[in-house]
Amino acid sequence: MNNITLAPVQPDQPSHLMPVFGRQPISFVRGRGAYLYTEDGTEYFDALTGIAVCGLGHAHPVLAEAIADQAATLIHTSNLFEVPWQTAAAQKLAEVAGMEEIFFSNSGAESNEGAIKIARKFGHMQGIASPKIIVADRSFHGRTLATLSATGNKKVQDGFGPLVEGFIRVPFGDIEAIEEAAINHPDIVAILIEPIQGEGGVNTAPQGFSYLEEIRHICNQHNWLMMLDEVQTGNGRTGKYFAYQHTNIVPDVLTTAKGLGNGFPIGAVMTQGRGVGVLTAGNHGSTYSGTALGSRVVYTIIDIMQKENIVANAAEKGAYIVEQLRSQLADHQVTVRGFGLMIGIELPKDCGDLVNIARDEYKMIINVTAGNVVRLLPTLNITQEQADQLIERLVTMIKAYLA
Ligand SMILES: Cc1ncc(COP(=O)(O)O)c(C=O)c1O
């Protein structure tokens, strides 16, 4: 019973799955570290890691053992009871995130739903009947109704109106637009922003991370909550535990998911400063919030990240990869940007077909976002040898593609 092996899915095989995903015609049956394997044993370099999820790589032995042990001991009781692993995971996460209160969710979208609820309640506590949240163009915050309404991408919203109201949109990186919104809308209570826009094309603000410092200043002036969506940029991805730690400021609300669980579905909405104490008993919840199993996963991942110095490795290898790509592709009209191991290579033309070319010809899993940006999100514990292997395959592929 425990050793069932499934045959790979055939492209023409009938399926009961809702056809919401555009899937590639390949399935992987196992993974190890930075590599994925098909049933016939072909090895692929995974430079996507489940879209910034498996930062520790596939089948990390310490994490696998912790999951197996906890599954064989106790998976879930309910938040009707104390959950020691949840308390321990919250303590560890609070430490690395610089936050005070934590609610565990099950995904990035749910974490952002929590943040949106915090902002609205924060407004209502001050007598603001119709609280508004500033969000950015080209942002991505999730697929639930409130988070798709916050998202700055028409394709995500089309067909799902009426959208949730209460969002004011500004161009990413534009401080003047935020200041103008403050004048025109007295009922703004918060800003929700990604430090680096992932789905939108690995976009950093033109002024870099000082954008976040400017936002912090405006939030202080107007008594708004500064809320950062670090679903993708968190958990070591940019070379700091959270991307805001590249600056001297701290947000009031911080959301995360993805790398928090390395493939186990778990997220978190966290608060400090003005965000603390807004949600109280009965305001929020979820059956699966911080199960014993999910919490042990979070605890174990942070422990591994700390013991193996993984965030420092992400910073170092990320800087090396960016520098090598910039110099080796200097004559090819590409722009390489990003922090740590969240890297975008913008090409001078649309390049969606590079996903298939990378997979079939170079045995490399990558992603293309915003039409012409190759997005790299490799494992955070990538070795020097693997970094060189990745650079070599990318440079060869992009040179051939642009030739
Ligand atoms: C910045 C950001 N926020 C939210 C989400 C949504 O997370 P999830 O798919 O776990 O709901 C994503 C997913 O790509 C993301 O990149």
The ligand as an SDF file (V2000), in Angstrom:
LIG
                    3D

 16 16  0  0  0  0  0  0  0  0999 V2000
    4.0910   38.2470   -3.8120 C   0  0  0  0  0  0  0  0  0  0  0  0
    3.0670   37.1610   -3.7790 C   0  0  0  0  0  0  0  0  0  0  0  0
    1.9910   37.2910   -2.9970 N   0  0  0  0  0  0  0  0  0  0  0  0
    1.0480   36.3410   -2.9230 C   0  0  0  0  0  0  0  0  0  0  0  0
    1.1430   35.1890   -3.6570 C   0  0  0  0  0  0  0  0  0  0  0  0
    0.0710   34.1440   -3.5630 C   0  0  0  0  0  0  0  0  0  0  0  0
    0.5450   33.0500   -2.8440 O   0  0  0  0  0  0  0  0  0  0  0  0
   -0.2320   31.6550   -2.9030 P   0  0  0  0  0  0  0  0  0  0  0  0
   -0.1450   31.1570   -4.2950 O   0  0  0  0  0  0  0  0  0  0  0  0
    0.4850   30.7960   -1.9000 O   0  0  0  0  0  0  0  0  0  0  0  0
   -1.6400   31.9280   -2.4840 O   0  0  0  0  0  0  0  0  0  0  0  0
    2.2550   34.9980   -4.5020 C   0  0  0  0  0  0  0  0  0  0  0  0
    2.3760   33.7910   -5.3350 C   0  0  0  0  0  0  0  0  0  0  0  0
    3.0340   33.7480   -6.3350 O   0  0  0  0  0  0  0  0  0  0  0  0
    3.2440   36.0100   -4.5500 C   0  0  0  0  0  0  0  0  0  0  0  0
    4.3210   35.8870   -5.3480 O   0  0  0  0  0  0  0  0  0  0  0  0
  1  2  1  0
  2  3  1  0
  2 15  2  0
  3  4  2  0
  4  5  1  0
  5  6  1  0
  5 12  2  0
  6  7  1  0
  7  8  1  0
  8  9  2  0
  8 10  1  0
  8 11  1  0
 12 13  1  0
 12 15  1  0
 13 14  2  0
 15 16  1  0
M  END
$$$$
